[in-house]
Amino acid sequence: MRICVIGCGRWGSLITWYLDRIGHQVTLYGRKGSRHMEAFMATRENDLLRLPESIQLTYDIHAAQEAETIVISVNSQGLQALMDQLKPLELKNKTFVLCMKGLEIGTGRRLSQIAGDNLDSSNKVAVWLGPGHVQEFYRGIPNCMVIDSADEETKRRLVESFSSDLIRFYYGTDLLGNEVGAAAKNVVGIAAGFLDGLHLSTLKGALMSRGTREVGRLIRAMGGNELTAYGLCHLGDYEATVFSKYSHNRQFGESFIKGESYDKLAEGYYTVRAMLQLGEQYHVELPICHAVYVTLYENAKPDDVLKALFDRSLKGEFDF
């Protein structure tokens, strides 16, 4: 399969390396001047991995025209801008695979909706989600992930073409739920970092349980299957997000609580705003998301936020 990967950050570079490893013909596109792409052009390396010579590197976005499948791994809030950049290429009969996790601020659009709103109807859109870190995959540590799409044939073809001894892919059965769940797990990751920063890591069990329940309620209200929140897109990704030293969202949350600077991308910082917008739109209470939001955006004191969560009205564990 001829594949163009758009996005040369840590995850985009890992996907490029992985797809080449399993036998696909891969081109990696990155913007000229991007520090990530300039490093690859100079040495074929970043601080995490080395790309083999079999991978073509390019600054030319027209490389997407030559590919059957276009894999995208960029900042989720920048997806619309990328779609605007791709429009003049008039791409048709392509498969787009979105490998980010997020929701658009202001609209609450899922990433597959953004892509679908901007692409010719002959194109197909899928999402690639689930747990795993670049450092571990590159060392050969396997994991399980999920691919979902509104088009069953696209889903089948991608799962069969992308599966290997390193990543076992499952067929997703709820595109809406998988996207919302994947986006929301980054918010839970920030909350986990807050707990680490407060030396309250023992509360992570409750955070995982209640966080999954909260996200499941929202997915159900939006028309998806609430059980999806218990799958690989959300709960199945908690170890990599809530506990791992490699989790940007968890580390961002811990650094925030400690008053330390953190310059790596933490998608949950943006996603929490969109989550609250969706909660309001669908009349779903999202107490953990609200706690993260007021801490990040309204300078609420973490101790007061935690007390407010504990002071909420008592109810059954699985009540709606």
N, C-alpha and C positions, 0 to 999 in steps of 0.2 A: 504494500500500500504506500502511495506517495503522500507524505504528511508534511504540512507546514505548521510549526509551532510558533505562535506569536506570544512573546513574553519571555525574557531571558533572566528573570529573577531566580530565586532558589528553587521554586517548584517547577517553573517552566524549564529550567535547565535539567532538572531531574527527569521530567517527562521526556525531554529530548533524548537524554542518555538512555532511558528505559526503552523507548520505542525503537531506537537504533539497536539496542541489545537484543531485542526479540525479532529482529530481521526486517524492519520497515525502512523505507528510504526517507530520511528525515532532513528537513531544512529548518534551521532556527533563524527566525527574524528578530532583530532588535534595532532600536532607533540609534542612528549615528549620534555619538556624544553620550549615550547611556554608559555609565561606568561599568555596568554588568557586561554589556556587549563589547565595549572597548577591551575589557580584560580577556574575553573569549577570543576576540580578533588577534590580540597580541600573543596569547599563550595557550588558548583553548582551555583555560582553567579559571575557576573562581575559588573562593575559600572553602568550598565543599567538595568539588568533584572536577574531573577532567573529561572533556568531550573528545571522543576518538576522531580520527581523520575522516572517517566515513560519513560524518555529519557535515552538511554544507551550512556555512554561516553567511548571512546576508543582511545588508541594511535596506534592501529593496522590498517594499511591501507587495510588489507585484508577484513575488514568489508564491503568494496565495493562489494566484490564477493557475499555477501549474500543479497544484495539489488536489488530490481527491478529498482529503480530510484536513480540516483546519482546526488545530487544537489551540485554545486560547487560555492563557494564564497571566492575567493582568490584574491590577487593583480593581475590585468590583465596581467602585464608584467611577472608574474610568472606562467602563465597557461601552457606554453610549458614545463617548468620544472616539473610541476605536471603531465602532460601527459607522460613524460618520466618515472616518478615514477610509473605510473599506467600500463605501457606497459607490465611488467613481469606478471601481473595478468591475461593477456589474456582475458579481459572482453568481453563478447558477449551477445547480446540480451538485452542490458540495455538501459535505457533512461537517457541521460545526460541533466541536466538543468543548464544553465550558468546564474548566477545572478550578474555578474560584468558588468561594463561599461567601455570599453576602446578599443584601437587599438594597435597592436603590433608595437613597434618602430623598424624601419629598414625594415620591410616588409609591413606594413600597413594592415596586415591580421586582419580580424574581428575575434572575439573570436570563433564563430561557425566554421570558417574555420580552426583555430588552432586545435580545437577538432576533426573535421572531417578528418584532415590530419593525425591524430594519432590513430584513433579508427578503429576497425573492422567494415566492412560495415553492419553488422547485428545490430549495435547500432544506436540509434536515438538521435538527438541533438536538443534542444530547448533553447530559451532564455526567461528570466523572467525580465521584465524591467518596469520602471515607477516610479512615485513619492511616497514619504513616508519616514518617519524617524522612527528609532527604538523607540525613546522616545514616539512618538505619537501612534504608533501601540500598544505598550505595555500598554499604558493607555486606549486603546480601541477606539481610534479615527480612523474611517475608511478612506479608500482611494480607488482609482481605479488604476489598473495596466494592463499590457499587456503581453501575452505569444505568442511567434511566433516560427515557425519551418518550415522547408522545407517539412516536412511530415504532412499532414493534419490530419491524425488519431492521431498522437502524440499530436498535438496541441489541438485537441478536448478533448482527454482524460485528459490532464493536466489542461485545463481550468475548466472542470467539476469536477475534483478531488480536485483542490486547491482553488476554489471559496468558499467564506463564507460571513458572515455578516460583517466581518472586511475588507476583500479585495474583491472587484468586479473585476474579470479579463475579459478582452476583447480578442477576437481572433485577433492576428496580421495578416496583409495581405501583409507585405513587409519586409522580414527578413533582407535584406541588409539595407534598409532605417531605420529600427528600431535600428539596431546595430550602424550604423554610427550616427544617431541622438542622441542616448543615450550616446555615447562616447563624442560627441561634446558638450553636455549640460554642462559637467564638465568644459570645457574650458570657456564657457560663464559664468559659476559660478565664475571662477577666475577673469574674466573681471569685474563682478559685485562687487567683493571684492575690486578690484582696485578703482572703483568709490566710494565705501564707504570710503576707506582710503583717497581719495582725497576730500571728502565732496561734491561729485557730484552725489549723489544717485538719483537725479531727472532725470539723463540720463538713468536710468535703463529701462524706457519705450522704448526709442530708441534702447538700446542694445538688448532688447528682440525682437523687430520687425526686426531689421537688422540682428541680429544673426540667427533668424529662416530663414530668406530669404537666408542668406549665406549658411547655412547648407542644405537647400532645393536644392540650385543650385548644390552642390556637390553630393547629393544623386541622383539627376536627371542625372548628367553626368556619374555616376557610373552604371546607369541602373536601379535605383530604382524609386519609386514614390515620387516626391518632396513634395507632400502633407503629407507624413509621418512625416516630420519635424514639422508639426502643431499638431501632435497627442501626446499621453501620453509619448512616448519615449523621446520627446524633449521639445516642448513648454509646454506640460502638466506637465512637471517636473520642470518648472522654479520657481514656488513659493517655492518649497522645496530646490532649488539650488541657486537661485538668491537673495532671501530675508531671508530665514530662519536662525536663530541663530545656528541651528544644522548643517548647510551645511559646510562640511570640505573645499570644494573648495572655497566657498565665503570667509570663515574665513581665509584661506591661502592667498588669494589675498589681503585682507585687511591688514593682518599681514605683508605681503611682502612690501606693500607700506609704512607702518609705521616703517619698519626696525625691526620688532619684530620676534622672533623665533616662529615656529609652527611645532610641531613634529608629527601631525596626517597625515594619508595618504590622499593626494589630487591627485586623478587620472588624473585630467586635466593637471597637470604639465608634465606628460609623454605623454598624448594623443595629446597635441598641436603639438608636433614634428611629430607624425604620420599624423595628419591632414594636415600639410603643405606638407608632402611628397605626400599625395593623391591629394592635390590641384595641385601640380606640374605635377603629373602623368596624371591627367584628365583635365588639363588646365583650372582650375577654380580659380578665384581670391577669396581669403579668408582674407579680410582686418582685421577682428576682431581677427581671429586666429593669423595672422601675428603680430598684435599689442601686443597680449599676449606673443607671442614667443620672440620678441625682448626685451620686458620688463624683462622677466624672464631670458633669456639666453644671451642677448647681453648688458645688463646693460643700455638699452636706458632709457632716462629720461621720466617718465610718461607724463609730460606736453608736451614734444615734440611729443610723440606718439599720444596723443589726438589731437594735432594741425594737425598732418599729416593726421589723419582720417577726420578731418573737411575740410582739404584742397584738398581732393580728387576731381576729376572732377565731375561736377554736372550732374545728370541723373534722369530719371524717377524712381519713387519709386519701380516699379515692372519690370524694365528693367533687362535683363540678362547681 
